[in-house]
Amino acid sequence: IVEAKQLYRQPTMLPLPRSGTTRHAFRCLVPVVYLALLLSTECALSSAADVDVEDGTTKSESPTSSDHLSSSTRTSHPHTIREGLHFLALGDWGGRELWPYCTLSQVRTAAGMSSVASSHNSSFVLALGDNFYSHGQATPRRFAATFERVYHQKSLKVPWYVTAGNHDHLGNVSGQLAYHDVDPRWNYPSLFHTMKQAFRVGVGDGGDGVDGDGSIMRSIEVILIDTVVLAGMHQLSQPSQLGYFDPLPGPASSLEANMHLRWIEHHLAKSTADYLFVAGHYPVYSACSHGNTDYLIENLEPLLKKYDVTAYLSGHEHCALHIERNGMDYILTGTGDECCYEATNIDGLPADADLRYLLSAEHNDNSVVGGFASFQVEASGAGDKMKVVYHDERGRELYSTDLHARVKPVGDSLVMKDTQ
């Protein structure tokens, strides 16, 4: 701002026109343009730090098939087991397709993520789609400018587990899949894949889940799914386009969608994780501009309830919300790049849906411009409770809630895992 003022006050700094009126207009215009360029390039300038990718805390197995629609499971090696658990989730963070390929809100949100991740020693990040706006240009330049240089902080150089959004499918999703073999931080072997991680909590007394050293072993599993394959998409890239917020058309191939629903059910049925999440781009329920996803309500929600999923995580809407319905939690965090859409579909939620938190254009008392979510199981205690926090771009807490460890079958009954 100071430099912009100097441009106006010191005419000798500029090759000004001779005409008085034109001269004055030129003197007014140049500092405005200068300031706009300065603000627009903050995301590029902020990445002066080293962007070399360090090895993460979990290791990857090769995809089980070269087919991009195949499954792959990521597991942690024993030496990576931590005390407690902390991770982040970020949706709709994909910058922009013109230079400098990122936005000011995205950069500020990355700084907030880094602060929270550093304070809590986060072990991974879930990237919930729309990774490259607006047409999914997954080129080396975009990976460098939109991902590596924005999320360059040491605390964010942990594994990122990725799923795609509708904007990614407008472009080169195969480029994102191929980057799995380039950057050890980028975990995206296939459109549908899973990750698992074990962690220690408390001190055990010989009950179920107790490790040899006396601590209680807990685990998390995340099943990452491609909701575009399941629910379809519109071939539109801008909210200003007619039909951008219309209901989704359904899958391009019902046969393919059914095959992946069977894959999802298979992995849900065999999971023994204490915390089991399903993560995709489209929400099941939403109060914001896109609204509910009918296909997921009809076909995915019954599986979430049947297999006692801890929560469903999503993005897509550039807002944030927490909905609970019939014991199922829906966590939406879609403000990685900007905030916020309007809550135009709040009346479209089911009557028995409990909207516990909403950040939207009309519900934004703190002037939030970006954000993300964090998840934590304390190292002390039994590990039967997970705290979820919604953060703004600075990492400040906006809202929090608790999720609880799953139950598992014992004989014909369902009991809580031993947490004493």
Number of C-alpha atoms within 10 A of each C-alpha: 12 8 11 17 14 12 20 19 13 10 13 9 10 12 10 15 13 9 9 10 10 12 15 15 13 16 21 16 13 15 20 16 11 15 16 12 11 14 14 17 17 17 24 20 14 15 18 11 12 11 17 12 17 14 13 18 19 22 15 21 10 12 18 13 12 11 11 18 17 16 23 21 20 21 16 16 13 11 8 15 18 18 18 22 26 23 20 23 27 28 33 30 32 27 29 22 16 10 14 17 23 28 25 20 23 27 26 24 29 28 21 21 32 23 18 23 25 14 10 17 18 24 22 24 24 24 28 31 29 28 33 32 28 21 21 26 24 22 14 12 12 25 20 16 21 29 21 21 23 28 22 22 22 16 19 28 26 24 23 20 23 29 31 32 30 27 28 25 21 20 16 16 23 14 16 28 21 16 20 20 15 11 15 20 26 24 26 26 32 30 24 25 27 24 18 18 23 21 21 25 25 19 19 21 13 14 13 13 19 20 17 10 8 16 20 27 24 26 20 19 23 28 22 28 28 26 29 24 23 24 22 19 22 17 13 17 15 14 11 9 9 9 13 17 16 12 16 20 13 19 18 14 13 13 10 13 21 14 12 20 16 11 17 22 16 11 18 23 13 9 19 16 22 25 24 24 21 21 28 29 28 30 25 24 30 32 26 27 22 23 25 22 19 17 18 19 14 11 15 18 16 11 18 21 14 11 18 19 25 26 22 21 26 33 30 27 28 27 33 30 24 23 20 17 14 9 12 18 19 22 26 35 30 31 33 35 31 23 24 24 21 19 21 16 15 17 12 13 16 12 8 9 15 14 18 11 19 21 27 24 18 12 15 14 9 9 11 22 21 30 35 28 30 24 20 20 25 20 19 12 16 20 25 20 17 19 15 20 20 26 25 25 25 20 24 15 14 15 17 15 13 12 18 16 22 20 20 17 11 10 7 6 8 11 12 14 18 15 20 15
